[in-house]
Amino acid sequence: MAIEIEHKYLVNLDIWKNIIPDKSVEIRQAYLQTDPEKTIRIRTKDKSGFITIKGKTVGASRLEFEYEIPIADANELINAFCSNLIEKTRHIVTHDSNIWEVDEFKGLNEGLIVAEIELTSEDEKYSIPNWLDKNVTDDPRYTNSNLTIKPFKAW
């Protein structure tokens, strides 16, 4: 069983513009299912495709199963079965030996930048970079699946 534990923060745009990421990658993703109890996501990340099944979030944890699939299959699944596409640039930033994934959204979610850190336990300690603002881990509006239903620009 795979457990995902992550904390999510809003990014301070004024400070972020001066940060140079370690690397960046373009992501397209859409959902086959966006039930509060479970989501099924198809994602393309550069030249790779993935299918991901996630369970209900409890605290900062949830079940997560992710499998690589052929990129052609991922694109076909997105195009044939999904109408809720999210496009974003994911920036990878290392801070105090921790990896932060910073998603800069496009389209109907443009203007939103969210950073996530994956943890090994709910009580793991980590330092928060100065370019982060509010912790939104417990705010369901910021989940990618919810952003497909009610995009940031509609708030």
C-alpha positions as CSV (number, residue, x, y, z in Angstrom):
1,M,0.0,0.0,0.0
2,A,1.3,3.4,-1.0
3,I,0.7,6.4,1.2
4,E,1.2,10.0,0.0
5,I,1.8,12.6,2.7
6,E,2.2,16.1,1.5
7,H,1.8,19.7,2.7
8,K,0.7,22.4,0.3
9,Y,1.4,26.1,0.4
10,L,0.6,29.2,-1.6
11,V,3.7,30.9,-3.1
12,N,4.6,34.5,-2.5
13,L,4.7,35.8,-6.1
14,D,7.0,38.8,-5.3
15,I,9.8,36.6,-3.8
16,W,9.2,33.6,-6.1
17,K,10.1,35.6,-9.2
18,N,13.7,35.7,-7.9
19,I,14.0,31.9,-7.4
20,I,15.8,29.8,-9.9
21,P,14.4,26.3,-10.0
22,D,16.7,23.2,-10.2
23,K,14.6,22.1,-13.2
24,S,11.1,22.6,-14.7
25,V,8.8,20.3,-16.6
26,E,5.5,20.8,-18.5
27,I,2.5,18.8,-17.2
28,R,-0.9,18.0,-18.7
29,Q,-3.4,16.2,-16.6
30,A,-7.0,15.4,-16.5
31,Y,-9.4,13.2,-14.5
32,L,-11.4,10.2,-15.3
33,Q,-13.0,10.4,-11.8
34,T,-13.1,13.3,-9.3
35,D,-15.1,11.7,-6.4
36,P,-14.3,13.0,-2.9
37,E,-13.5,9.4,-1.9
38,K,-11.2,8.7,-4.9
39,T,-9.7,10.3,-8.0
40,I,-8.3,8.7,-11.1
41,R,-5.9,10.9,-13.0
42,I,-4.1,10.7,-16.3
43,R,-1.0,12.8,-16.7
44,T,1.7,13.5,-19.2
45,K,5.0,14.8,-18.0
46,D,7.5,15.6,-20.8
47,K,7.6,12.4,-22.8
48,S,6.1,10.1,-20.1
49,G,2.5,9.1,-19.3
50,F,1.0,8.1,-16.0
51,I,-2.2,6.9,-14.5
52,T,-2.7,7.7,-10.8
53,I,-5.4,6.5,-8.4
54,K,-5.7,8.5,-5.1
55,G,-8.0,7.8,-2.1
56,K,-9.7,10.2,0.2
57,T,-7.4,12.6,2.0
58,V,-7.3,12.2,5.8
59,G,-5.2,14.9,7.4
60,A,-2.2,15.3,5.0
61,S,-2.3,11.6,4.0
62,R,-4.0,9.4,1.4
63,L,-3.6,6.3,-0.6
64,E,-1.8,6.8,-3.9
65,F,-1.0,4.3,-6.7
66,E,0.8,5.6,-9.7
67,Y,1.9,3.7,-12.8
68,E,3.7,4.7,-15.9
69,I,1.8,4.1,-19.2
70,P,2.8,4.8,-22.8
71,I,2.7,8.6,-23.6
72,A,0.4,7.8,-26.6
73,D,-2.1,6.0,-24.4
74,A,-2.0,8.9,-21.8
75,N,-2.7,11.5,-24.6
76,E,-5.5,9.3,-26.0
77,L,-7.1,8.8,-22.6
78,I,-7.0,12.6,-21.9
79,N,-8.4,13.4,-25.4
80,A,-11.1,10.7,-25.5
81,F,-12.3,10.5,-21.9
82,C,-11.5,13.7,-20.1
83,S,-12.9,17.3,-20.4
84,N,-11.2,18.7,-17.4
85,L,-7.6,19.4,-18.4
86,I,-5.1,21.2,-16.2
87,E,-1.9,22.5,-17.7
88,K,1.0,23.6,-15.5
89,T,4.7,24.0,-15.3
90,R,6.2,22.1,-12.4
91,H,9.4,23.6,-11.0
92,I,11.6,21.6,-8.7
93,V,13.4,23.5,-6.0
94,T,15.7,22.1,-3.3
95,H,15.6,23.9,0.1
96,D,17.5,22.6,3.1
97,S,17.8,19.1,1.5
98,N,14.1,18.9,0.9
99,I,12.5,18.8,-2.6
100,W,9.7,21.2,-3.2
101,E,7.4,20.8,-6.3
102,V,6.1,24.2,-7.3
103,D,3.2,24.2,-9.7
104,E,2.6,27.3,-11.8
105,F,-0.8,26.8,-13.4
106,K,-2.0,27.9,-16.8
107,G,-5.4,28.4,-18.5
108,L,-8.3,28.9,-16.1
109,N,-6.0,28.5,-13.1
110,E,-3.4,31.0,-14.3
111,G,-2.1,33.2,-11.5
112,L,-2.1,30.4,-9.0
113,I,1.2,29.0,-7.9
114,V,1.2,26.3,-5.2
115,A,4.2,24.5,-3.6
116,E,4.1,21.0,-2.2
117,I,6.5,18.9,-0.1
118,E,6.1,15.1,0.2
119,L,6.8,13.8,3.7
120,T,7.6,10.4,5.1
121,S,5.3,10.9,8.2
122,E,2.6,13.4,9.2
123,D,4.8,14.8,12.0
124,E,8.0,15.1,9.9
125,K,9.8,18.4,10.6
126,Y,11.0,20.6,7.7
127,S,12.0,24.2,7.1
128,I,9.6,26.5,5.2
129,P,11.3,28.6,2.5
130,N,10.8,32.4,2.6
131,W,9.0,32.3,-0.7
132,L,6.0,30.5,0.8
133,D,2.9,32.0,2.3
134,K,-0.2,30.3,3.7
135,N,-0.4,26.6,4.3
136,V,-3.4,25.3,2.3
137,T,-3.0,21.6,3.0
138,D,-6.5,21.4,4.5
139,D,-8.2,23.6,1.9
140,P,-9.8,21.4,-0.7
141,R,-10.1,24.3,-3.2
142,Y,-6.4,23.8,-4.0
143,T,-6.5,20.1,-5.0
144,N,-5.9,19.7,-8.7
145,S,-9.1,17.7,-9.1
146,N,-11.1,20.5,-7.5
147,L,-9.4,23.1,-9.7
148,T,-10.8,21.3,-12.7
149,I,-14.3,21.7,-11.4
150,K,-14.0,25.2,-10.0
151,P,-10.9,26.9,-11.5
152,F,-9.0,29.6,-9.7
153,K,-10.2,32.4,-12.0
154,A,-13.8,31.6,-11.0
155,W,-13.2,32.2,-7.3
